Amino acid sequence: MSTVDKILQQMKNNPQGDWQIDNLKAIAKRHNIAWRQPGSSHVTFRREDGSKLTVPAHRPIKPVYIKQFVKFVEGD
């Protein structure tokens, strides 16, 4: 299991952790999910099927966004 996969598993188990936007970007890169950050306050992730998810880049990232991101990566 790679480090990125471990981080994703930790996000599932503890969405209230002190997650940073760089963690999400690393997971997105590993799963071939494009991301863009036109400003500094939000990052938009886009899967190849056209689905997208926008996450505020504030720290810490709220658990609701971590839960949405995990589902988004898993394709739900």
Protein Blocks (a to p, Z undefined) as FASTA:
>chain_A
ZZklmmmmmmmmmmmbccdfklmmmmmmmnopacddfblmbccdddfkopacdddfbdcd
dfklmmmmmmmmnoZZ
